[in-house]
Amino acid sequence: MNLRNPQKLGRPKNPEKRQAILQAAAELFPAKGFSGVSMMEIAEKANVSKLTLYSHFVDKEDLYTQSVIDCCEQQLPASSFKPAPGLDLEQALRAIGNGFLDLIMDEKALTLHRMIIQQSGADGDHAGLFFNAGPARMLSEMRSFLEQASRSGALAIAEPRLAAEHFFCLLKGLVYMRVMMGLCPPPEKAERETHVKEVVSLFLRAYRPQTS
């Protein structure tokens, strides 16, 4: 039997077991890095069989990618970039900003990022997996959000991709580098929210349509 072909297994997938696998992966990958974790170890930690694990994920690369996506979705779901009707632009940007800082300042995310940087020279392929599943995916969502805001006339942005990068870089600031280097703990939620408010105000001043 080919364990890596979930189409041949013929069993309905259990979402609770899938989430248990993702949770195990979210704990093991940051602690040991991609190469330091085996699929069997993840299956054992999730208390599932290897057969069950491969019924949900094609291989370790697939599981790693999906675990990064799941981590992002918990703090900053894709729905954040599609604000509910009636939510004004400033509120929507603040919600995105707060979710983003909650995500990058989470201890597991910090540990994983440190691990990736440490191993990137010898393991560039898996650093690429992380970037595509996390930052690149988020930038794409933000670009779409800003394109829609520009089409509606709420913003005037010539290059939404660059504006998306500017927004997230402003949010990270130098404090993220300090936290990554262990020079200070992650800022408290109230401090993060104040920072987000300031960034959003600056961003809107830069990209609001000019009035004559």
C-alpha positions, -999 to 999 in steps of 0.1 A, spaced: 0 0 0 13 35 -9 10 55 23 17 87 5 -13 86 -17 -43 96 5 -67 90 -24 -61 52 -21 -69 49 15 -106 53 12 -112 64 48 -130 96 58 -106 120 74 -110 129 110 -106 167 115 -97 162 152 -68 139 143 -57 163 116 -56 191 142 -37 169 166 -11 163 140 -8 200 132 -5 208 169 23 182 173 41 196 142 37 231 156 55 220 188 82 198 172 93 218 142 103 250 162 120 229 188 141 206 165 139 222 130 127 205 99 155 180 95 154 171 132 119 158 132 106 125 117 71 118 106 70 89 131 79 113 159 51 136 149 26 107 147 36 94 181 32 129 197 -2 133 180 -12 98 192 -21 87 157 -8 60 135 16 66 106 -11 55 83 -35 82 97 -8 108 94 -2 101 57 -39 100 51 -39 137 59 -5 149 46 14 137 16 48 140 31 68 160 56 71 191 33 33 191 30 28 188 68 54 215 75 37 239 50 3 232 64 15 237 100 28 271 91 -4 280 73 -24 268 103 -3 289 127 -9 320 106 -47 312 103 -50 310 141 -37 345 147 -44 363 113 -69 343 93 -74 350 56 -109 365 65 -90 394 82 -82 407 47 -118 406 37 -134 429 63 -171 428 71 -194 454 54 -196 485 75 -161 482 90 -141 513 80 -107 512 65 -89 523 96 -105 497 118 -98 470 92 -61 480 90 -59 480 128 -74 445 130 -48 432 104 -20 450 123 -30 436 157 -33 401 143 0 403 126 18 414 158 1 387 178 13 362 152 50 373 150 54 378 187 40 344 196 67 324 213 64 294 189 66 316 159 97 333 173 113 300 181 106 287 146 119 318 129 151 317 149 155 280 140 150 288 103 176 316 103 201 294 121 197 266 96 190 286 64 225 283 51 224 245 50 186 241 46 175 268 22 148 248 6 129 245 39 134 282 46 117 287 13 88 265 23 83 286 54 85 319 35 60 308 8 35 294 34 38 323 58 51 357 47 46 354 10 10 342 15 3 370 39 18 396 15 -4 383 -13 -36 387 9 -25 422 19 -19 432 -17 -54 421 -26 -68 440 3 -50 472 -8 -60 467 -44 -96 466 -34 -92 497 -12 -76 515 -42 -104 504 -66 -130 518 -41 -112 551 -39 -104 548 -2 -67 547 -10 -45 558 -38 -17 532 -42 3 529 -74 21 497 -63 0 477 -38 27 450 -35 53 475 -22 27 492 0 19 458 16 56 453 24 58 488 38 29 481 61 43 450 76 78 464 79 64 494 98 46 471 121 77 450 128 99 480 134 132 475 153 115 460 182 110 427 163 148 425 158 154 431 195 129 404 205 144 380 180 179 386 194 167 381 229 174 417 239 139 423 252 107 403 257 78 407 233 58 439 241 26 437 260 -7 437 241 -15 473 251 18 485 238 14 466 206 -20 480 200 -7 516 205 21 508 180 -5 495 155 -26 526 159 4 548 151 14 527 121 -21 527 106 -23 565 111 10 570 93 1 545 65 -32 563 59 -15 597 57 8 583 31 -18 566 9 -51 586 14 -62 602 -19 -50 638 -22 -79 663 -19 -77 696 -38 
